[in-house]
């Protein structure tokens, strides 16, 4: 219908045949129903706003993106429904606004939206907001950047191993020669020199450890797979850490399913995964707090899920985005390579790692390891069978 048609119709209602009015109303309802069906079929979210930024319509995709209920959202201001954004400032702009945003509820997503005014005869009648889910494409871009970064680090690792490793070995040999010379000196002169010698040894050992961690985090290593009882491997790691956990007063709760199978894993590397994650969990718990670490294991038809949950200080949103960056650490004396090593080991086993955390509410690390002998299952039959016969 042409713009302004309804205004003319309303002004002449007393002169229009009631049957004509009924026909026009029926036509309007049909057109509205058609456009609603079109909007509901879209994968993009569609939100229509009035001039006062109150929602007049939103489709199912928009409801899913933001965790909204269409009936409850109708008539409310956009800022009440989607918090954390200065919507009024964007609405006040005369031009189209194109931005990206991150939402955390009902699940973490990256969204791109267009917010544009709707004009009727050069008079602004409201706004339309089109929302696209760009989580997958953003993840692909980040994965490509990460691959390039790791490629550069791998080349750097080879140079580091040569340029630093050889001098460290040479320094170790010369310190041994100095030690022999110092032992022949009088006791008074020997004592002070032995202190300096011990400091030099400790610094060389520290540099050697940093070098080994760096190489281990970056370069691929061949897995030595064997049949491993994951539950027993976890218990053995806890025994190694028992003195440290007991000293800090940290309680460990095991929530392990009884049907965890024996898996073909690299036992040494998987024990390092448990060791790094459990130490991280313990160090995240303040010394004056009642600490608890919960370890859960659950198996389904295709993967083993391991969760390590602590009630520590949690991770800030600023640090969450840099968890796997080399040398990024919030711990005093930390190398920032622990999680990078863990992720490399898990991915080499064909698995994945996920980390959920909120500052002040603890951290949950989830590991997903695929089973070797994956079972097949039939998908449920569709509710409606489509006959494709001609």
Secondary structure, 3 states (H helix, E strand, C coil): CCCCHHHHHHHCHHHCCHHHHHHHHHHHHHHHHHHHHHHHHCCCEEEEECCCCEEEEECHHHHHHHCCCHHHHCCCEHHHHCCCCCHHHHHCCCCCEEEEEEECCCCCEEEEEEEEEEEECCEEEEEEEEEEECHHHHHHHHHHHHHHHHHHHHHHHHHHHHHCHHHHHHHHHHHHHHHHHHHCCCHHHHHHHHHHHHHHHHHHHHHHHHHHHHHHHHCCCCCCCEEECHHHHHHHHHHHHHHHHHHCCCEEEEEECCCCCCEEECHHHHHHHHHHHHHHHHHCCCCCCCCEEEEEEEECCCEEEEEEEECCCCCCHHHHCCCCCCCCCCCCCCCCCHHHHHHHHHHHCCCEEEEEECCCCCEEEEEEEECCCCCCCCCCCCCCCCCCCC
